[in-house]
């Protein structure tokens, strides 16, 4: 089953290329979604992002997503998703913190602290105190998820 919110967030933080969108549109059609934009997008072969950008909003609306989504809101949604994965133990705290900082920290004031968490962990890895640095990342993840 397609996670349409994930697709939308990944599109707006530019994690999806234009080439990936026809395949996703085909999956949506196979799962019972329909619409002019989805059908058009599904028929394309290897388009560039700039070529499909004008129709992606319409295709996402046909999937039930309220568009457009700001890059900031998409980044916060993605960061909360990674934070939940940290809490659930699906990804290591340091790796998740790096992803939040490097992939989603742009332009979202709420995510500024993640750069400090990463640096603190790296210092702790050199000098000791890694358990405390890991707990700080876990707490920040819990804080971020609770704000959703």
N, CA, C and O atoms as CSV, one atom per row, in Angstrom:
chain,resi,resn,atom,element,x,y,z
A,1,UNK,N,N,0.844,-1.192,0.000
A,1,UNK,CA,C,0.000,0.000,0.000
A,1,UNK,C,C,0.883,1.247,0.000
A,1,UNK,O,O,1.823,1.364,0.787
A,2,UNK,N,N,0.568,2.146,-0.873
A,2,UNK,CA,C,1.328,3.388,-0.959
A,2,UNK,C,C,1.084,4.264,0.263
A,2,UNK,O,O,-0.055,4.420,0.705
A,3,UNK,N,N,2.137,4.827,0.798
A,3,UNK,CA,C,2.025,5.827,1.855
A,3,UNK,C,C,2.051,7.181,1.159
A,3,UNK,O,O,3.118,7.733,0.894
A,4,UNK,N,N,0.871,7.707,0.867
A,4,UNK,CA,C,0.784,8.920,0.057
A,4,UNK,C,C,1.395,10.128,0.765
A,4,UNK,O,O,1.951,11.007,0.106
A,5,UNK,N,N,1.301,10.186,2.085
A,5,UNK,CA,C,1.916,11.295,2.814
A,5,UNK,C,C,3.441,11.227,2.699
A,5,UNK,O,O,4.106,12.253,2.554
A,6,UNK,N,N,3.982,10.022,2.766
A,6,UNK,CA,C,5.430,9.843,2.613
A,6,UNK,C,C,5.877,10.253,1.213
A,6,UNK,O,O,6.898,10.922,1.056
A,7,UNK,N,N,5.120,9.856,0.205
A,7,UNK,CA,C,5.454,10.244,-1.165
A,7,UNK,C,C,5.448,11.763,-1.298
A,7,UNK,O,O,6.369,12.342,-1.874
A,8,UNK,N,N,4.416,12.406,-0.767
A,8,UNK,CA,C,4.323,13.863,-0.857
A,8,UNK,C,C,5.487,14.533,-0.129
A,8,UNK,O,O,6.124,15.434,-0.674
A,9,UNK,N,N,5.761,14.102,1.080
A,9,UNK,CA,C,6.848,14.716,1.843
A,9,UNK,C,C,8.185,14.518,1.131
A,9,UNK,O,O,8.985,15.450,1.037
A,10,UNK,N,N,8.427,13.308,0.631
A,10,UNK,CA,C,9.689,13.045,-0.086
A,10,UNK,C,C,9.791,13.881,-1.353
A,10,UNK,O,O,10.887,14.302,-1.725
A,11,UNK,N,N,8.658,14.131,-2.028
A,11,UNK,CA,C,8.677,14.965,-3.230
A,11,UNK,C,C,9.068,16.397,-2.860
A,11,UNK,O,O,9.919,16.997,-3.515
A,12,UNK,N,N,8.454,16.937,-1.823
A,12,UNK,CA,C,8.684,18.342,-1.479
A,12,UNK,C,C,10.039,18.610,-0.812
A,12,UNK,O,O,10.503,19.750,-0.803
A,13,UNK,N,N,10.672,17.583,-0.261
A,13,UNK,CA,C,12.053,17.772,0.236
A,13,UNK,C,C,13.052,17.312,-0.828
A,13,UNK,O,O,14.251,17.211,-0.569
A,14,UNK,N,N,12.544,17.038,-2.013
A,14,UNK,CA,C,13.349,16.713,-3.186
A,14,UNK,C,C,14.140,15.412,-3.038
A,14,UNK,O,O,15.255,15.298,-3.546
A,15,UNK,N,N,13.559,14.436,-2.342
A,15,UNK,CA,C,14.150,13.102,-2.250
A,15,UNK,C,C,13.690,12.193,-3.388
A,15,UNK,O,O,14.279,11.135,-3.611
A,16,UNK,N,N,12.659,12.592,-4.097
A,16,UNK,CA,C,12.176,11.816,-5.238
A,16,UNK,C,C,12.538,12.543,-6.521
A,16,UNK,O,O,12.391,13.761,-6.623
A,17,UNK,N,N,13.009,11.789,-7.490
A,17,UNK,CA,C,13.331,12.364,-8.797
A,17,UNK,C,C,12.105,12.284,-9.699
A,17,UNK,O,O,11.130,11.596,-9.396
A,18,UNK,N,N,12.179,12.994,-10.798
A,18,UNK,CA,C,11.112,12.901,-11.785
A,18,UNK,C,C,10.989,11.499,-12.339
A,18,UNK,O,O,9.888,11.042,-12.647
A,19,UNK,N,N,12.120,10.809,-12.469
A,19,UNK,CA,C,12.118,9.449,-13.016
A,19,UNK,C,C,11.353,8.461,-12.144
A,19,UNK,O,O,10.843,7.459,-12.645
A,20,UNK,N,N,11.268,8.732,-10.846
A,20,UNK,CA,C,10.573,7.821,-9.937
A,20,UNK,C,C,9.052,8.006,-9.954
A,20,UNK,O,O,8.310,7.101,-9.572
A,21,UNK,N,N,8.600,9.159,-10.391
A,21,UNK,CA,C,7.181,9.480,-10.281
A,21,UNK,C,C,6.265,8.631,-11.174
A,21,UNK,O,O,5.181,8.265,-10.721
A,22,UNK,N,N,6.642,8.297,-12.422
A,22,UNK,CA,C,5.744,7.436,-13.205
A,22,UNK,C,C,5.500,6.075,-12.554
A,22,UNK,O,O,4.376,5.573,-12.584
A,23,UNK,N,N,6.524,5.476,-11.972
A,23,UNK,CA,C,6.341,4.190,-11.295
A,23,UNK,C,C,5.412,4.306,-10.107
A,23,UNK,O,O,4.578,3.430,-9.877
A,24,UNK,N,N,5.550,5.385,-9.350
A,24,UNK,CA,C,4.656,5.599,-8.207
A,24,UNK,C,C,3.227,5.840,-8.677
A,24,UNK,O,O,2.273,5.376,-8.053
A,25,UNK,N,N,3.085,6.573,-9.787
A,25,UNK,CA,C,1.744,6.809,-10.335
A,25,UNK,C,C,1.124,5.488,-10.788
A,25,UNK,O,O,-0.070,5.267,-10.585
A,26,UNK,N,N,1.919,4.609,-11.400
A,26,UNK,CA,C,1.411,3.287,-11.814
A,26,UNK,C,C,0.942,2.480,-10.606
A,26,UNK,O,O,-0.116,1.852,-10.640
A,27,UNK,N,N,1.739,2.506,-9.540
A,27,UNK,CA,C,1.344,1.798,-8.316
A,27,UNK,C,C,0.028,2.342,-7.780
A,27,UNK,O,O,-0.841,1.580,-7.355
A,28,UNK,N,N,-0.116,3.675,-7.802
A,28,UNK,CA,C,-1.349,4.290,-7.309
A,28,UNK,C,C,-2.548,3.842,-8.145
A,28,UNK,O,O,-3.604,3.521,-7.600
A,29,UNK,N,N,-2.384,3.823,-9.455
A,29,UNK,CA,C,-3.476,3.380,-10.331
A,29,UNK,C,C,-3.832,1.921,-10.070
A,29,UNK,O,O,-5.009,1.560,-10.054
A,30,UNK,N,N,-2.817,1.082,-9.867
A,30,UNK,CA,C,-3.052,-0.334,-9.576
A,30,UNK,C,C,-3.794,-0.529,-8.254
A,30,UNK,O,O,-4.505,-1.517,-8.070
A,31,UNK,N,N,-3.621,0.425,-7.340
A,31,UNK,CA,C,-4.273,0.317,-6.031
A,31,UNK,C,C,-5.628,1.010,-6.001
A,31,UNK,O,O,-6.235,1.134,-4.938
A,32,UNK,N,N,-6.107,1.462,-7.156
A,32,UNK,CA,C,-7.456,1.995,-7.226
A,32,UNK,C,C,-7.574,3.505,-7.239
A,32,UNK,O,O,-8.679,4.030,-7.373
A,33,UNK,N,N,-6.482,4.208,-7.106
A,33,UNK,CA,C,-6.534,5.663,-7.255
A,33,UNK,C,C,-6.700,5.967,-8.737
A,33,UNK,O,O,-6.326,5.161,-9.590
A,34,UNK,N,N,-7.266,7.140,-9.041
A,34,UNK,CA,C,-7.415,7.501,-10.447
A,34,UNK,C,C,-7.461,9.011,-10.577
A,34,UNK,O,O,-7.797,9.731,-9.637
A,35,UNK,N,N,-7.119,9.462,-11.752
A,35,UNK,CA,C,-7.174,10.878,-12.045
A,35,UNK,C,C,-6.367,11.192,-13.286
A,35,UNK,O,O,-5.469,10.441,-13.668
A,36,UNK,N,N,-6.691,12.296,-13.902
A,36,UNK,CA,C,-6.038,12.726,-15.143
A,36,UNK,C,C,-4.537,12.870,-14.959
A,36,UNK,O,O,-3.763,12.415,-15.801
A,37,UNK,N,N,-4.118,13.500,-13.868
A,37,UNK,CA,C,-2.687,13.728,-13.626
A,37,UNK,C,C,-1.950,12.415,-13.355
A,37,UNK,O,O,-0.836,12.216,-13.840
A,38,UNK,N,N,-2.566,11.525,-12.588
A,38,UNK,CA,C,-1.946,10.229,-12.315
A,38,UNK,C,C,-1.764,9.427,-13.597
A,38,UNK,O,O,-0.713,8.825,-13.819
A,39,UNK,N,N,-2.801,9.424,-14.447
A,39,UNK,CA,C,-2.715,8.670,-15.698
A,39,UNK,C,C,-1.636,9.252,-16.612
A,39,UNK,O,O,-0.871,8.512,-17.231
A,40,UNK,N,N,-1.581,10.578,-16.692
A,40,UNK,CA,C,-0.562,11.226,-17.530
A,40,UNK,C,C,0.841,10.902,-17.000
A,40,UNK,O,O,1.738,10.543,-17.763
A,41,UNK,N,N,1.009,11.034,-15.700
A,41,UNK,CA,C,2.309,10.774,-15.075
A,41,UNK,C,C,2.731,9.315,-15.270
A,41,UNK,O,O,3.903,9.036,-15.523
A,42,UNK,N,N,1.786,8.394,-15.153
A,42,UNK,CA,C,2.087,6.968,-15.312
A,42,UNK,C,C,2.551,6.640,-16.725
A,42,UNK,O,O,3.285,5.672,-16.925
A,43,UNK,N,N,2.139,7.425,-17.693
A,43,UNK,CA,C,2.500,7.167,-19.081
A,43,UNK,C,C,3.846,7.715,-19.504
A,43,UNK,O,O,4.293,7.463,-20.623
A,44,UNK,N,N,4.495,8.457,-18.631
A,44,UNK,CA,C,5.787,9.057,-18.985
A,44,UNK,C,C,6.917,8.047,-18.814
A,44,UNK,O,O,6.803,7.081,-18.060
A,45,UNK,N,N,7.998,8.291,-19.525
A,45,UNK,CA,C,9.162,7.414,-19.443
A,45,UNK,C,C,10.404,8.237,-19.110
A,45,UNK,O,O,10.898,9.001,-19.940
A,46,UNK,N,N,10.901,8.070,-17.882
A,46,UNK,CA,C,12.143,8.715,-17.455
A,46,UNK,C,C,12.159,10.227,-17.498
A,46,UNK,O,O,13.147,10.810,-17.943
A,47,UNK,N,N,11.097,10.887,-17.049
A,47,UNK,CA,C,11.080,12.351,-17.126
A,47,UNK,C,C,11.996,12.993,-16.088
A,47,UNK,O,O,12.267,12.418,-15.034
A,48,UNK,N,N,12.462,14.185,-16.409
A,48,UNK,CA,C,13.226,14.979,-15.450
A,48,UNK,C,C,12.259,15.594,-14.444
A,48,UNK,O,O,11.078,15.780,-14.738
A,49,UNK,N,N,12.761,15.900,-13.282
A,49,UNK,CA,C,11.938,16.503,-12.235
A,49,UNK,C,C,11.245,17.768,-12.735
A,49,UNK,O,O,10.056,17.974,-12.492
A,50,UNK,N,N,11.991,18.599,-13.425
A,50,UNK,CA,C,11.421,19.871,-13.907
A,50,UNK,C,C,10.267,19.637,-14.881
A,50,UNK,O,O,9.370,20.472,-15.002
A,51,UNK,N,N,10.293,18.495,-15.575
A,51,UNK,CA,C,9.239,18.201,-16.543
A,51,UNK,C,C,7.942,17.736,-15.882
A,51,UNK,O,O,6.859,17.960,-16.423
A,52,UNK,N,N,8.041,17.095,-14.726
A,52,UNK,CA,C,6.830,16.590,-14.068
A,52,UNK,C,C,6.355,17.485,-12.929
A,52,UNK,O,O,5.233,17.329,-12.445
A,53,UNK,N,N,7.193,18.415,-12.500
A,53,UNK,CA,C,6.835,19.271,-11.362
A,53,UNK,C,C,5.465,19.941,-11.527
A,53,UNK,O,O,4.698,19.988,-10.565
A,54,UNK,N,N,5.137,20.457,-12.709
A,54,UNK,CA,C,3.825,21.118,-12.840
A,54,UNK,C,C,2.619,20.201,-12.623
A,54,UNK,O,O,1.546,20.689,-12.270
A,55,UNK,N,N,2.766,18.876,-12.826
A,55,UNK,CA,C,1.611,17.993,-12.677
A,55,UNK,C,C,1.621,17.176,-11.387
A,55,UNK,O,O,0.634,16.515,-11.063
A,56,UNK,N,N,2.727,17.219,-10.656
A,56,UNK,CA,C,2.803,16.402,-9.439
A,56,UNK,C,C,1.807,16.876,-8.387
A,56,UNK,O,O,1.183,16.048,-7.722
A,57,UNK,N,N,1.641,18.187,-8.218
A,57,UNK,CA,C,0.652,18.674,-7.241
A,57,UNK,C,C,-0.724,18.077,-7.525
A,57,UNK,O,O,-1.405,17.601,-6.617
A,58,UNK,N,N,-1.123,18.109,-8.793
A,58,UNK,CA,C,-2.422,17.545,-9.169
A,58,UNK,C,C,-2.496,16.051,-8.903
A,58,UNK,O,O,-3.515,15.549,-8.429
A,59,UNK,N,N,-1.416,15.341,-9.208
A,59,UNK,CA,C,-1.397,13.893,-8.958
A,59,UNK,C,C,-1.483,13.611,-7.466
A,59,UNK,O,O,-2.192,12.696,-7.048
A,60,UNK,N,N,-0.777,14.379,-6.671
A,60,UNK,CA,C,-0.837,14.183,-5.216
A,60,UNK,C,C,-2.239,14.491,-4.685
A,60,UNK,O,O,-2.719,13.813,-3.776
A,61,UNK,N,N,-2.893,15.504,-5.244
A,61,UNK,CA,C,-4.269,15.802,-4.839
A,61,UNK,C,C,-5.188,14.640,-5.183
A,61,UNK,O,O,-6.110,14.331,-4.428
A,62,UNK,N,N,-4.944,13.999,-6.313
A,62,UNK,CA,C,-5.747,12.838,-6.697
A,62,UNK,C,C,-5.509,11.655,-5.760
A,62,UNK,O,O,-6.322,10.733,-5.694
A,63,UNK,N,N,-4.384,11.688,-5.034
A,63,UNK,CA,C,-4.098,10.667,-4.013
A,63,UNK,C,C,-4.671,11.065,-2.649
A,63,UNK,O,O,-4.553,10.312,-1.682
A,64,UNK,N,N,-5.292,12.247,-2.573
A,64,UNK,CA,C,-5.904,12.687,-1.324
A,64,UNK,C,C,-5.018,13.568,-0.459
A,64,UNK,O,O,-5.349,13.838,0.695
A,65,UNK,N,N,-3.897,14.019,-1.006
A,65,UNK,CA,C,-2.978,14.872,-0.251
A,65,UNK,C,C,-3.335,16.328,-0.495
A,65,UNK,O,O,-3.582,16.734,-1.631
A,66,UNK,N,N,-3.362,17.112,0.577
A,66,UNK,CA,C,-3.589,18.546,0.441
A,66,UNK,C,C,-2.282,19.179,0.001
A,66,UNK,O,O,-1.298,19.146,0.740
A,67,UNK,N,N,-2.258,19.757,-1.196
A,67,UNK,CA,C,-1.040,20.370,-1.721
A,67,UNK,C,C,-1.298,21.822,-2.054
A,67,UNK,O,O,-2.456,22.225,-2.170
A,68,UNK,N,N,-0.265,22.612,-2.211
A,68,UNK,CA,C,1.137,22.235,-2.031
A,68,UNK,C,C,1.506,22.192,-0.554
A,68,UNK,O,O,0.829,22.776,0.292
A,69,UNK,N,N,2.584,21.494,-0.269
A,69,UNK,CA,C,3.146,21.406,1.071
A,69,UNK,C,C,4.440,22.204,1.051
A,69,UNK,O,O,5.233,22.070,0.119
A,70,UNK,N,N,4.664,23.024,2.054
A,70,UNK,CA,C,5.915,23.778,2.075
A,70,UNK,C,C,7.074,22.830,2.326
A,70,UNK,O,O,6.907,21.771,2.930
A,71,UNK,N,N,8.233,23.217,1.862
A,71,UNK,CA,C,9.418,22.399,2.075
A,71,UNK,C,C,9.672,22.235,3.574
A,71,UNK,O,O,10.104,21.173,4.021
A,72,UNK,N,N,9.403,23.282,4.343
A,72,UNK,CA,C,9.571,23.240,5.801
A,72,UNK,C,C,8.657,22.198,6.422
A,72,UNK,O,O,9.105,21.386,7.230
A,73,UNK,N,N,7.378,22.211,6.054
A,73,UNK,CA,C,6.419,21.255,6.620
A,73,UNK,C,C,6.760,19.823,6.215
A,73,UNK,O,O,6.632,18.897,7.016
A,74,UNK,N,N,7.193,19.651,4.976
A,74,UNK,CA,C,7.593,18.311,4.523
A,74,UNK,C,C,8.824,17.837,5.293
A,74,UNK,O,O,8.910,16.669,5.674
A,75,UNK,N,N,9.775,18.746,5.522
A,75,UNK,CA,C,10.989,18.394,6.269
A,75,UNK,C,C,10.649,18.011,7.709
A,75,UNK,O,O,11.206,17.050,8.239
A,76,UNK,N,N,9.750,18.746,8.339
A,76,UNK,CA,C,9.338,18.418,9.706
A,76,UNK,C,C,8.640,17.065,9.749
A,76,UNK,O,O,8.867,16.284,10.672
A,77,UNK,N,N,7.799,16.781,8.769
A,77,UNK,CA,C,7.111,15.494,8.726
A,77,UNK,C,C,8.123,14.361,8.596
A,77,UNK,O,O,8.035,13.355,9.298
A,78,UNK,N,N,9.084,14.533,7.693
A,78,UNK,CA,C,10.109,13.506,7.491
A,78,UNK,C,C,10.972,13.344,8.745
A,78,UNK,O,O,11.308,12.225,9.131
A,79,UNK,N,N,11.328,14.462,9.376
A,79,UNK,CA,C,12.148,14.401,10.595
A,79,UNK,C,C,11.403,13.671,11.708
A,79,UNK,O,O,12.008,12.893,12.445
A,80,UNK,N,N,10.115,13.905,11.838
A,80,UNK,CA,C,9.315,13.197,12.850
A,80,UNK,C,C,9.263,11.702,12.558
A,80,UNK,O,O,9.271,10.881,13.475
A,81,UNK,N,N,9.212,11.365,11.307
A,81,UNK,CA,C,9.211,9.953,10.914
A,81,UNK,C,C,10.529,9.287,11.314
A,81,UNK,O,O,10.531,8.182,11.856
A,82,UNK,N,N,11.647,9.962,11.044
A,82,UNK,CA,C,12.954,9.424,11.434
A,82,UNK,C,C,13.059,9.355,12.958
A,82,UNK,O,O,13.583,8.384,13.504
A,83,UNK,N,N,12.561,10.385,13.638
A,83,UNK,CA,C,12.595,10.392,15.111
A,83,UNK,C,C,11.821,9.198,15.668
A,83,UNK,O,O,12.264,8.566,16.627
A,84,UNK,N,N,10.681,8.889,15.081
A,84,UNK,CA,C,9.898,7.728,15.529
A,84,UNK,C,C,10.691,6.436,15.303
A,84,UNK,O,O,10.638,5.522,16.125
A,85,UNK,N,N,11.413,6.364,14.205
A,85,UNK,CA,C,12.243,5.183,13.939
A,85,UNK,C,C,13.378,5.068,14.949
A,85,UNK,O,O,13.762,3.959,15.321
A,86,UNK,N,N,13.919,6.196,15.395
A,86,UNK,CA,C,14.952,6.193,16.439
A,86,UNK,C,C,14.367,5.620,17.723
A,86,UNK,O,O,14.950,4.727,18.337
A,87,UNK,N,N,13.213,6.140,18.122
A,87,UNK,CA,C,12.565,5.718,19.364
A,87,UNK,C,C,12.235,4.222,19.326
A,87,UNK,O,O,12.412,3.517,20.319
A,88,UNK,N,N,11.756,3.747,18.178
A,88,UNK,CA,C,11.363,2.339,18.039
A,88,UNK,C,C,12.558,1.405,17.856
A,88,UNK,O,O,12.391,0.187,17.789
A,89,UNK,N,N,13.758,1.971,17.776
A,89,UNK,CA,C,14.959,1.162,17.620
A,89,UNK,C,C,15.183,0.641,16.213
A,89,UNK,O,O,15.991,-0.265,16.009
A,90,UNK,N,N,14.478,1.201,15.241
A,90,UNK,CA,C,14.634,0.773,13.852
A,90,UNK,C,C,15.923,1.304,13.235
A,90,UNK,O,O,16.492,0.684,12.337
A,91,UNK,N,N,16.374,2.448,13.720
A,91,UNK,CA,C,17.651,3.005,13.266
A,91,UNK,C,C,18.435,3.479,14.482
A,91,UNK,O,O,17.851,3.829,15.507
A,92,UNK,N,N,19.744,3.488,14.366
A,92,UNK,CA,C,20.608,3.913,15.463
A,92,UNK,C,C,20.408,5.403,15.732
A,92,UNK,O,O,20.227,6.174,14.790
A,93,UNK,N,N,20.439,5.827,16.998
A,93,UNK,CA,C,20.228,7.235,17.326
A,93,UNK,C,C,21.172,8.193,16.593
A,93,UNK,O,O,20.731,9.211,16.060
A,94,UNK,N,N,22.455,7.873,16.565
A,94,UNK,CA,C,23.396,8.777,15.894
A,94,UNK,C,C,23.098,8.882,14.395
A,94,UNK,O,O,23.077,9.983,13.845
A,95,UNK,N,N,22.871,7.761,13.745
A,95,UNK,CA,C,22.554,7.773,12.317
A,95,UNK,C,C,21.281,8.549,12.018
A,95,UNK,O,O,21.218,9.306,11.049
A,96,UNK,N,N,20.271,8.356,12.852
A,96,UNK,CA,C,19.019,9.093,12.677
A,96,UNK,C,C,19.196,10.579,12.904
A,96,UNK,O,O,18.630,11.398,12.181
A,97,UNK,N,N,19.992,10.928,13.924
A,97,UNK,CA,C,20.256,12.348,14.200
A,97,UNK,C,C,20.979,12.992,13.023
A,97,UNK,O,O,20.671,14.122,12.642
A,98,UNK,N,N,21.931,12.278,12.454
A,98,UNK,CA,C,22.644,12.803,11.272
A,98,UNK,C,C,21.674,13.022,10.118
A,98,UNK,O,O,21.734,14.041,9.431
A,99,UNK,N,N,20.787,12.067,9.913
A,99,UNK,CA,C,19.827,12.194,8.808
A,99,UNK,C,C,18.904,13.391,9.022
A,99,UNK,O,O,18.653,14.157,8.092
A,100,UNK,N,N,18.406,13.552,10.231
A,100,UNK,CA,C,17.528,14.694,10.513
A,100,UNK,C,C,18.266,15.999,10.266
A,100,UNK,O,O,17.745,16.907,9.619
A,101,UNK,N,N,19.477,16.084,10.784
A,101,UNK,CA,C,20.247,17.322,10.630
A,101,UNK,C,C,20.603,17.596,9.170
A,101,UNK,O,O,20.354,18.690,8.665
A,102,UNK,N,N,21.180,16.614,8.497
A,102,UNK,CA,C,21.709,16.843,7.157
A,102,UNK,C,C,20.645,16.844,6.065
A,102,UNK,O,O,20.783,17.553,5.069
A,103,UNK,N,N,19.592,16.062,6.240
A,103,UNK,CA,C,18.581,15.962,5.185
A,103,UNK,C,C,17.393,16.893,5.385
A,103,UNK,O,O,16.783,17.345,4.416
A,104,UNK,N,N,17.064,17.180,6.643
A,104,UNK,CA,C,15.827,17.922,6.890
A,104,UNK,C,C,16.008,19.189,7.717
A,104,UNK,O,O,15.031,19.901,7.948
A,105,UNK,N,N,17.202,19.491,8.163
A,105,UNK,CA,C,17.430,20.621,9.052
A,105,UNK,C,C,17.360,21.985,8.402
A,105,UNK,O,O,17.318,23.000,9.097
A,106,UNK,N,N,17.348,22.028,7.079
A,106,UNK,CA,C,17.324,23.299,6.367
A,106,UNK,C,C,16.018,24.048,6.607
A,106,UNK,O,O,14.940,23.463,6.502
A,107,UNK,N,N,16.101,25.287,6.915
A,107,UNK,CA,C,14.928,26.133,6.977
A,107,UNK,C,C,13.872,25.792,8.008
A,107,UNK,O,O,12.806,26.408,8.011
A,108,UNK,N,N,14.125,24.845,8.873
A,108,UNK,CA,C,13.149,24.499,9.906
A,108,UNK,C,C,13.794,24.770,11.262
A,108,UNK,O,O,14.598,23.976,11.750
A,109,UNK,N,N,13.441,25.867,11.844
A,109,UNK,CA,C,14.026,26.291,13.113
A,109,UNK,C,C,13.885,25.213,14.187
A,109,UNK,O,O,14.747,25.076,15.056
A,110,UNK,N,N,12.808,24.462,14.123
A,110,UNK,CA,C,12.561,23.410,15.110
A,110,UNK,C,C,13.612,22.306,15.075
A,110,UNK,O,O,13.719,21.524,16.021
A,111,UNK,N,N,14.383,22.234,14.001
A,111,UNK,CA,C,15.363,21.155,13.843
A,111,UNK,C,C,16.808,21.621,14.056
A,111,UNK,O,O,17.742,20.840,13.877
A,112,UNK,N,N,16.992,22.867,14.430
A,112,UNK,CA,C,18.340,23.401,14.603
A,112,UNK,C,C,19.154,22.647,15.652
A,112,UNK,O,O,20.369,22.512,15.506
A,113,UNK,N,N,18.515,22.162,16.690
A,113,UNK,CA,C,19.246,21.502,17.773
A,113,UNK,C,C,19.915,20.203,17.345
A,113,UNK,O,O,20.830,19.734,18.022
A,114,UNK,N,N,19.481,19.615,16.240
A,114,UNK,CA,C,20.023,18.324,15.808
A,114,UNK,C,C,21.489,18.415,15.404
A,114,UNK,O,O,22.223,17.438,15.545
A,115,UNK,N,N,21.927,19.561,14.909
A,115,UNK,CA,C,23.354,19.693,14.579
A,115,UNK,C,C,24.190,19.613,15.852
A,115,UNK,O,O,25.250,18.987,15.866
A,116,UNK,N,N,23.716,20.244,16.913
A,116,UNK,CA,C,24.432,20.177,18.202
A,116,UNK,C,C,24.430,18.758,18.765
A,116,UNK,O,O,25.428,18.312,19.331
A,117,UNK,N,N,23.330,18.059,18.613
A,117,UNK,CA,C,23.253,16.679,19.098
A,117,UNK,C,C,24.266,15.782,18.382
A,117,UNK,O,O,24.903,14.934,19.007
A,118,UNK,N,N,24.408,15.974,17.083
A,118,UNK,CA,C,25.372,15.188,16.311
A,118,UNK,C,C,26.790,15.505,16.754
A,118,UNK,O,O,27.595,14.601,16.977
A,119,UNK,N,N,27.093,16.791,16.879
A,119,UNK,CA,C,28.441,17.200,17.305
A,119,UNK,C,C,28.725,16.690,18.711
A,119,UNK,O,O,29.818,16.188,18.976
A,120,UNK,N,N,27.762,16.812,19.613
A,120,UNK,CA,C,27.946,16.319,20.983
A,120,UNK,C,C,28.226,14.816,20.991
A,120,UNK,O,O,29.078,14.346,21.746
A,121,UNK,N,N,27.516,14.068,20.158
A,121,UNK,CA,C,27.737,12.629,20.088
A,121,UNK,C,C,29.149,12.331,19.589
A,121,UNK,O,O,29.827,11.450,20.116
A,122,UNK,N,N,29.583,13.064,18.578
A,122,UNK,CA,C,30.919,12.827,18.022
A,122,UNK,C,C,32.010,13.151,19.042
A,122,UNK,O,O,33.011,12.440,19.131
A,123,UNK,N,N,31.818,14.221,19.807
A,123,UNK,CA,C,32.773,14.559,20.861
A,123,UNK,C,C,32.761,13.471,21.933
A,123,UNK,O,O,33.813,13.050,22.415
A,124,UNK,N,N,31.569,13.025,22.298
A,124,UNK,CA,C,31.446,11.974,23.310
A,124,UNK,C,C,32.095,10.673,22.840
A,124,UNK,O,O,32.664,9.937,23.646
A,125,UNK,N,N,32.015,10.391,21.556
A,125,UNK,CA,C,32.645,9.184,21.019
A,125,UNK,C,C,34.164,9.255,21.178
A,125,UNK,O,O,34.824,8.230,21.351
A,126,UNK,N,N,34.706,10.452,21.118
A,126,UNK,CA,C,36.157,10.638,21.272
A,126,UNK,C,C,36.582,10.684,22.736
A,126,UNK,O,O,37.622,10.137,23.105
A,127,UNK,N,N,35.773,11.340,23.568
A,127,UNK,CA,C,36.177,11.617,24.952
A,127,UNK,C,C,35.461,10.775,25.994
A,127,UNK,O,O,35.851,10.786,27.161
A,128,UNK,N,N,34.450,10.064,25.613
A,128,UNK,CA,C,33.654,9.299,26.572
A,128,UNK,C,C,32.331,9.988,26.839
A,128,UNK,O,O,32.187,11.184,26.583
A,129,UNK,N,N,31.380,9.256,27.343
A,129,UNK,CA,C,30.053,9.815,27.634
A,129,UNK,C,C,29.053,9.572,26.521
A,129,UNK,O,O,28.087,10.318,26.362
A,130,UNK,N,N,29.296,8.527,25.757
A,130,UNK,CA,C,28.429,8.241,24.620
A,130,UNK,C,C,27.004,7.881,25.057
A,130,UNK,O,O,26.043,8.145,24.335
A,131,UNK,N,N,26.876,7.281,26.234
A,131,UNK,CA,C,25.539,6.923,26.718
A,131,UNK,C,C,24.697,8.170,26.939
A,131,UNK,O,O,23.517,8.192,26.588
A,132,UNK,N,N,25.289,9.206,27.517
A,132,UNK,CA,C,24.564,10.455,27.758
A,132,UNK,C,C,24.202,11.118,26.431
A,132,UNK,O,O,23.092,11.628,26.281
A,133,UNK,N,N,25.115,11.116,25.476
A,133,UNK,CA,C,24.844,11.717,24.170
A,133,UNK,C,C,23.728,10.959,23.457
A,133,UNK,O,O,22.884,11.565,22.797
A,134,UNK,N,N,23.726,9.639,23.591
A,134,UNK,CA,C,22.672,8.826,22.987
A,134,UNK,C,C,21.331,9.140,23.638
A,134,UNK,O,O,20.319,9.260,22.947
A,135,UNK,N,N,21.316,9.273,24.955
A,135,UNK,CA,C,20.076,9.605,25.664
A,135,UNK,C,C,19.560,10.982,25.247
A,135,UNK,O,O,18.349,11.178,25.149
A,136,UNK,N,N,20.455,11.936,24.999
A,136,UNK,CA,C,20.035,13.269,24.540
A,136,UNK,C,C,19.352,13.170,23.173
A,136,UNK,O,O,18.352,13.843,22.924
A,137,UNK,N,N,19.896,12.330,22.293
A,137,UNK,CA,C,19.265,12.141,20.978
A,137,UNK,C,C,17.893,11.486,21.140
A,137,UNK,O,O,16.928,11.893,20.494
A,138,UNK,N,N,17.807,10.480,21.996
A,138,UNK,CA,C,16.521,9.810,22.235
A,138,UNK,C,C,15.487,10.780,22.798
A,138,UNK,O,O,14.321,10.746,22.405
A,139,UNK,N,N,15.909,11.637,23.709
A,139,UNK,CA,C,14.985,12.621,24.285
A,139,UNK,C,C,14.534,13.628,23.235
A,139,UNK,O,O,13.361,13.997,23.182
A,140,UNK,N,N,15.461,14.066,22.410
A,140,UNK,CA,C,15.107,15.002,21.335
A,140,UNK,C,C,14.129,14.339,20.360
A,140,UNK,O,O,13.210,14.987,19.862
A,141,UNK,N,N,14.330,13.054,20.092
A,141,UNK,CA,C,13.410,12.319,19.212
A,141,UNK,C,C,12.020,12.250,19.843
A,141,UNK,O,O,11.015,12.473,19.168
A,142,UNK,N,N,11.969,11.942,21.133
A,142,UNK,CA,C,10.662,11.904,21.815
A,142,UNK,C,C,9.990,13.267,21.795
A,142,UNK,O,O,8.779,13.357,21.594
A,143,UNK,N,N,10.762,14.327,21.999
A,143,UNK,CA,C,10.218,15.689,21.960
A,143,UNK,C,C,9.653,16.014,20.576
A,143,UNK,O,O,8.568,16.584,20.460
A,144,UNK,N,N,10.388,15.652,19.538
A,144,UNK,CA,C,9.961,15.957,18.181
A,144,UNK,C,C,8.685,15.194,17.816
A,144,UNK,O,O,7.770,15.759,17.217
A,145,UNK,N,N,8.630,13.927,18.175
A,145,UNK,CA,C,7.442,13.120,17.876
A,145,UNK,C,C,6.233,13.622,18.650
A,145,UNK,O,O,5.117,13.593,18.131
A,146,UNK,N,N,6.431,14.075,19.863
A,146,UNK,CA,C,5.292,14.540,20.672
A,146,UNK,C,C,4.699,15.840,20.152
A,146,UNK,O,O,3.581,16.195,20.525
A,147,UNK,N,N,5.418,16.552,19.304
A,147,UNK,CA,C,4.923,17.821,18.748
A,147,UNK,C,C,4.145,17.632,17.456
A,147,UNK,O,O,3.755,18.610,16.819
A,148,UNK,N,N,3.915,16.381,17.061
A,148,UNK,CA,C,3.211,16.163,15.774
A,148,UNK,C,C,1.725,16.238,15.937
A,148,UNK,O,O,0.988,16.078,14.964
